[in-house]
């Protein structure tokens, strides 16, 4: 039986808008202490025998070196910005903090064309509007999980320091861009239905639903951005349904089955794994990713475990993957899985 932890929360009412379910607010518990030091993310950059970085990932070379470095903010300083030919201004480890004077700092300014086209999910340029930073700005939450962040010359500053690039890059919001990552797990079982134990640790092996991102080719936990005014609980369930089960194109009968299975899973006790800043290659000096990662566990294998996985939305592929310390995943996702495995007394 899994022990009780302060991060555990009670049953969570399901809230998938596309399935017409009711929703309610829930507490996601106490977030773990945050630090920008590399030890939090070291497991995210190890070579993987199961899931590997692809050659199309612009930060792959940086990731392969990060285990030898002792500095924070690794992926947020990848030399070439994702989806572009824009090179960041190099930021050495001792110049990360804003408090460190560095008059020679000349970051490259870049905002992706897709953002400049002013889609409904993106802010206008600073100067054409006056956002209320560190506040709930209408339906847009500009508060950070990290606390109050600095604003200079009308622009927010990344709480983990310099990245070598200003503007918004691929991110829509100035300041924090809030996401939610549902970590759906089950026990790996043999042909007789018994849990599979790792031969080294002699602990049961967890599996999680992994997607292969279309934008960079890396494997990741399914997740996505929190829409303005949307509850995080709703985002968690919506993103899993869209990315891992492709519920957007499901038939009425399939949607009903998804409804029943998801209801069963998301009404079970959930574990908040992380809440805070994410070391993401899309981060800039003025825009950065933050997330709430929550684990939903199919203990008996009788809910989502039996549903056929089908990639959709931003996912290129989707699969059940063994959780192991050799996994190398997008952003800080390996650390999320490490916490999940430890809390559930599973192999890592």
C-alpha positions in Angstrom: 0.0 0.0 0.0 1.3 3.4 -0.9 2.2 5.6 2.1 0.4 8.9 2.8 2.4 11.9 1.9 1.8 15.6 2.3 1.6 15.9 -1.5 -1.4 13.5 -1.8 -4.8 15.0 -2.4 -8.2 13.5 -2.1 -10.5 12.4 -4.9 -10.6 14.8 -7.8 -13.8 15.3 -9.6 -13.3 14.8 -13.3 -13.6 17.9 -15.5 -13.3 17.3 -19.2 -15.1 20.0 -21.1 -15.3 18.1 -24.4 -17.1 15.3 -22.5 -19.5 17.7 -20.8 -18.5 16.8 -17.2 -18.9 19.0 -14.2 -15.8 20.3 -12.5 -14.7 21.7 -9.1 -11.7 23.2 -7.5 -9.3 21.0 -5.7 -6.2 21.5 -3.6 -3.0 20.2 -5.1 -1.2 20.1 -1.8 2.2 21.5 -0.9 4.7 22.0 -3.6 8.2 20.8 -3.1 11.0 23.4 -2.4 12.3 24.8 -5.6 15.9 25.4 -6.6 17.4 26.2 -9.9 20.4 23.9 -9.2 21.2 21.2 -11.7 20.8 18.3 -9.3 17.0 18.7 -9.8 17.3 18.1 -13.5 20.3 15.8 -13.7 18.3 12.7 -14.4 16.5 14.4 -17.2 19.7 14.5 -19.3 21.1 11.0 -19.0 21.4 8.7 -22.0 18.3 6.5 -22.4 18.0 3.0 -23.6 14.2 3.3 -23.9 13.6 6.9 -24.9 16.3 9.0 -26.6 16.7 12.5 -27.9 16.5 12.8 -31.6 18.9 14.6 -34.0 16.3 17.2 -34.6 16.4 18.5 -31.0 18.4 21.8 -31.0 19.3 21.3 -27.4 20.4 17.6 -27.6 24.1 18.5 -27.6 23.7 20.7 -24.6 21.8 18.0 -22.7 24.5 15.4 -23.3 27.0 17.7 -21.6 24.8 18.9 -18.7 25.6 15.9 -16.5 29.2 17.1 -16.4 28.2 20.7 -15.5 27.4 22.1 -12.0 25.3 25.1 -13.1 21.6 25.6 -13.2 19.4 26.7 -16.1 20.8 24.2 -18.7 18.1 23.8 -21.3 17.0 27.4 -21.0 20.5 28.3 -22.4 20.6 25.9 -25.3 22.8 27.5 -28.0 20.2 27.6 -30.7 16.6 28.6 -29.9 14.1 25.8 -30.8 12.3 26.1 -34.2 14.6 28.8 -35.4 18.1 29.7 -36.6 18.5 32.2 -33.8 21.6 31.7 -31.5 21.4 32.8 -27.9 24.0 35.2 -26.4 26.3 32.8 -24.4 25.7 33.1 -20.7 28.4 31.6 -18.5 27.4 30.0 -15.2 28.8 32.9 -13.1 26.7 35.5 -15.0 23.3 33.8 -14.6 21.9 35.9 -11.7 20.4 39.3 -12.4 22.1 40.6 -9.3 25.5 40.0 -11.0 26.5 43.1 -12.9 27.4 42.4 -16.5 27.4 45.5 -18.7 28.7 43.4 -21.7 25.4 41.3 -21.7 23.8 41.8 -25.1 21.0 39.2 -25.4 19.5 38.4 -28.8 15.9 39.6 -29.3 13.6 37.0 -30.7 9.8 36.4 -30.9 8.6 33.7 -33.2 6.5 34.7 -36.2 3.7 32.5 -35.0 3.5 34.6 -31.9 3.8 37.9 -33.7 0.8 37.0 -35.8 -1.2 37.7 -32.6 -3.1 34.5 -32.1 -5.7 34.5 -29.3 -3.3 32.7 -27.0 -0.5 35.3 -27.2 0.0 38.7 -25.6 0.6 41.8 -27.8 4.0 43.5 -27.6 4.9 45.5 -24.5 4.0 49.1 -25.2 0.8 48.3 -27.0 -0.8 47.1 -23.8 -0.1 47.3 -20.0 -0.2 43.8 -18.4 -0.6 43.6 -14.7 2.4 41.5 -13.8 2.5 39.4 -10.6 -1.3 39.6 -10.6 -4.5 38.0 -11.9 -4.8 40.1 -15.0 -8.4 39.6 -16.1 -8.6 35.9 -17.0 -4.8 35.7 -17.5 -2.9 34.6 -14.5 0.4 36.4 -14.5 1.4 35.2 -11.0 4.3 32.9 -10.6 4.5 29.7 -8.6 7.9 31.0 -7.6 6.6 34.1 -5.9 7.0 37.7 -7.0 9.3 38.2 -10.0 11.2 41.3 -11.0 9.9 43.7 -13.6 12.4 46.1 -15.3 11.6 48.7 -18.0 8.1 47.3 -18.2 9.2 43.7 -18.8 9.3 40.7 -16.4 12.6 39.0 -15.7 13.1 35.2 -15.6 13.3 34.2 -11.9 16.1 31.8 -12.7 18.3 34.4 -14.4 19.6 35.2 -17.9 19.0 33.0 -20.9 20.8 34.9 -23.6 17.6 35.8 -25.4 14.9 38.5 -24.8 11.4 38.7 -26.2 9.0 35.8 -26.0 10.4 33.2 -28.4 7.7 30.6 -28.9 5.8 31.5 -25.8 2.7 33.5 -25.9 2.7 35.3 -22.5 5.1 37.8 -21.1 6.2 36.4 -17.7 5.0 32.9 -16.6 3.3 30.6 -19.1 1.3 28.2 -17.1 1.0 24.5 -18.1 -0.3 21.3 -16.5 1.3 17.8 -16.9 -0.8 14.7 -16.1 1.4 11.8 -15.3 -0.7 8.7 -15.8 0.9 5.5 -14.5 0.2 1.8 -14.0 2.1 -1.2 -12.7 4.0 -3.3 -15.3 2.6 -6.8 -15.2 3.6 -10.2 -16.6 1.4 -12.6 -18.5 -0.2 -13.9 -15.3 -1.1 -10.4 -14.1 1.6 -10.2 -11.4 3.6 -7.0 -11.0 7.0 -7.1 -12.6 9.9 -6.5 -10.2 13.2 -4.9 -11.3 16.0 -7.5 -10.9 18.3 -4.9 -9.4 16.2 -2.9 -7.0 13.6 -5.7 -6.5 10.9 -3.0 -6.6 7.9 -3.1 -8.8 8.2 -1.3 -12.2 5.9 1.6 -13.0 4.9 2.5 -16.5 3.7 5.9 -17.7 2.0 7.2 -20.8 4.6 9.0 -22.9 4.1 11.1 -26.0 6.7 12.0 -28.6 6.4 15.7 -29.2 6.0 16.9 -32.8 7.9 20.1 -32.3 11.2 18.7 -31.1 11.0 14.9 -31.4 11.6 14.4 -27.7 9.5 12.1 -25.5 7.6 13.7 -22.7 4.7 13.6 -20.3 1.5 14.6 -22.1 0.5 18.1 -21.1 -0.3 21.6 -22.3 -1.0 25.2 -21.6 -3.7 26.3 -19.1 -6.2 28.4 -20.9 -7.2 31.8 -19.5 -9.7 31.3 -16.6 -9.3 27.5 -16.8 -8.8 25.4 -13.7 -5.6 23.3 -13.6 -7.7 20.2 -12.9 -9.5 20.8 -16.1 -6.3 21.3 -18.1 -4.8 18.1 -16.7 -7.7 15.9 -17.9 -8.3 17.7 -21.2 -4.6 17.5 -22.3 -4.4 13.8 -21.5 -7.5 13.0 -23.4 -6.5 15.0 -26.4 -2.8 14.0 -26.6 -2.8 10.4 -25.5 -6.3 9.2 -26.4 -7.1 11.5 -29.3 -10.6 12.1 -27.9 -11.1 15.0 -30.3 -11.8 12.6 -33.2 -13.4 9.8 -31.2 -16.8 8.4 -32.1 -19.7 8.9 -29.8 -19.3 5.3 -28.5 -15.6 5.8 -28.0 -16.2 9.1 -26.2 -18.6 7.4 -23.8 -16.0 4.7 -23.0 -13.3 7.4 -22.5 -15.7 9.3 -20.3 -16.2 6.2 -18.0 -12.6 5.2 -17.8 -11.3 8.8 -17.2 -14.0 9.3 -14.6 -12.7 6.3 -12.7 -9.1 7.3 -12.9 -9.4 11.0 -12.1 -11.7 10.4 -9.1 -8.9 8.3 -7.5 -6.5 9.9 -5.0 -3.9 11.9 -6.9 -0.3 12.9 -6.2 1.0 16.4 -6.8 4.6 15.8 -8.1 5.7 19.3 -8.8 4.6 22.9 -9.0 7.0 25.6 -10.2 9.5 26.7 -12.8 10.5 24.4 -15.7 13.9 24.4 -17.3 12.5 24.6 -20.8 14.4 25.3 -24.1 11.7 27.8 -25.0 12.4 30.0 -22.0 13.7 33.6 -22.5 14.7 36.4 -20.3 11.1 37.7 -20.4 9.0 34.6 -20.8 9.2 31.2 -19.1 7.4 28.0 -18.5 5.9 26.9 -15.2 3.8 23.8 -14.5 1.8 21.7 -12.1 2.5 18.0 -12.5 0.1 15.6 -11.0 0.2 11.8 -11.0 -2.9 9.7 -11.6 -2.3 6.0 -11.0 -4.3 3.1 -12.4 -3.6 0.7 -9.5 -5.5 -2.3 -10.8 -5.1 -1.7 -14.5 -8.8 -1.6 -15.0 -9.3 2.0 -16.1 -7.2 3.8 -18.8 -4.8 0.9 -19.0 -7.2 -1.0 -21.2 -7.9 2.0 -23.5 -6.0 1.9 -26.8 -3.6 4.8 -26.9 -3.8 7.0 -29.9 -1.6 10.1 -30.5 -3.4 13.3 -31.1 -3.1 17.1 -30.9 0.7 17.9 -30.4 1.8 14.2 -30.0 3.5 12.3 -32.8 3.5 9.0 -31.0 2.2 7.7 -27.7 3.2 4.6 -25.7 3.4 3.1 -22.3 7.0 3.4 -21.2 8.9 1.8 -18.2 9.9 4.4 -15.6 13.7 4.1 -15.0 16.6 6.4 -14.1 18.0 6.1 -17.6 15.1 7.9 -19.2 15.9 11.1 -21.0 12.9 13.3 -21.5 11.8 16.8 -22.5 12.5 19.7 -20.1 12.3 18.5 -16.4 10.0 15.6 -17.0 12.5 12.9 -15.8 12.6 14.6 -12.4 8.8 14.4 -12.3 8.9 10.7 -12.9 11.7 10.2 -10.3 9.5 11.8 -7.7 6.5 9.7 -8.7 8.5 6.5 -8.5 9.9 7.3 -5.1 6.5 8.3 -3.7 4.9 5.1 -4.9 7.8 2.9 -3.7 8.5 1.8 -7.2 11.8 1.1 -9.1 13.8 4.1 -10.2 
